Amino acid sequence: MKHRRGFNPLQRMASHRKALHRNMVTSLFRYERIRTTKAKALAVRRTAEKLITRAKLDSVHNRRIVSSRLFDEGIVAKLFTDIAPRMKERPGGYTRIIKLGERAGDAAEVVILELVDFKLDAGEASDKKAKKEAKKEAKKKASSDTEES
């Protein structure tokens, strides 16, 4: 049973666990989507959601608290200016966990931890397809021109 257990120590010393949380939360805010194990995602999710809640109210006090948890000032600025305003109306639940399956080496459950309003750039994929099609058309046209000559 898991009664009266406050958090998952992830089999790490306190300093290592703190660094792990700090690094993974920084990566989550930078890329807005990370791939990790389920246990780490559940642990990091708590930290990330607390920081987003802090960032929703932009004050010197909150900035200092968040800065003490994250060492990258660019990410702190992004959190306060970009991420938190998008979450302003949401009362909580800023992240989602998507299960991917098991890792081949050790059968650990692998998941994607992402911000709820994360959107894939579908435009890039369609742009690549359009460029590829245009290239094929140009090749066909070039080959037909050489055959006529």
N, C-alpha and C positions, 0 to 999 in steps of 0.2 A: 504494500500500500504506500501511497505517496502523501500521507497526511503530514502536515506541519513541515513540509520541505519547501522552502521559499523559492528556490531556483535550481536549475540544472548546472552543476559545477563543470560539466563537460570534461571531467577527468583532467583538469588543469589547475595549476597554482593560481592564486588570486591575481597576481600581476600579469600572468599569461592570459588569463580569461579576460581581464580588463583591456589588454591590448587587442585581443581578438575581437571583442565587441566594438572597440573604437575603430579598428581597421575595416570591419565588415559594414558598420553603419556608415562610415565615410564612403565606402564603395557603393553602398545602396543609394546614398544621396547623390553621388557623382553620376552613376549610370542609370539609376532609377530601377534597375533590375539586376539581380545577381543569382548565380546558380551555386547552391551549397547543399549540405546535408540537412535532413529534417530537424535534427536536434539543435544544430547551430542556428537554423532559421527561426525556430521557435524562441530561442534565447535572445537572438539579435532583434527579433520583432518587438519584444518588450522595450528594449532600449531605444529603438528607432521611434516607436510611437510616443514614448515619453518626451523625446527631443522635439518631435513635430508639434506636440501639444504645447510645449514651452514656446516654440517659435511662432505660434499663432498670435501671441501678444508680443509685439516688438518693443522691448524696453531694454535699457542698459543692463538691468539685473538679469533678464533672461538671456541676453546675448553673452554675458560673462559666464553664466552657468553652462550654456551650450558650448562655448569656446573652451571651457575646462574639460569637456568630454570629447570634443573633436579638436584636433590640432591643426587642421587645414582651414585657414581663414577664408579661402575662396569658397569652400563647401559651406561654411557657416553663413556666408553672405548669400549663397544660392538658397540655402534652407530658409532664411528669413525673407528673401525677396521673391523667390520663385515657387518653392514647394509649399510653404505654409499658407500663402494667400490662396492657392488652389484648394487647400483643405479647410478653408475658413468656415464653410457651412457644415462640414462633416463633424459630428460629435465624437468620433473615434473610429477605429478600424481603418487606419490609413494604409495598411499593407495587406497583401494577399499572398497565400502560399499555393503554388500549383505543383502537384506531384508529377514527377517524371519517370519514376520507376527505381530500380535498384542499380547501383554501380557494379560494374563487372568484377572488379578486384576484390572487394570485401563485402558486397551485398548491402552496403549502406543505402538507405533511402535517400534519393537525390530529389531536390525540389528547386523551384524558382521562387525567390522572394522578390516581390515587386511592389511598387507603390500602386494604389488602387486606380489612379487616373493615368497610368502608363499606357501609351498607345504605340504600337509598332508602326514604323514608317513604311506603310504599304506603298506610298508614292515612289520610294526608292526602288522597290522590286519591279513595279510597273515601268519605271524609267529604264531600268536595265533591260527589261524585255523589249521595250520599244527600240532601244539602241541596237539590240541584237538583231531584231527584225530588219531595221534599217540597213545594218551591215550586210545581212543576207541579200536583201534586195539590190544593194549596190554591187555586190559580188556577181549576182545573176546578170545584172545589166552589163557589167564590165565583160563578163564571159560571153554574153550574146553579141556585144559590140565587136569583140575580137573574132568571133566566128564569122560575122558578116564581112569583115575586111579581108 
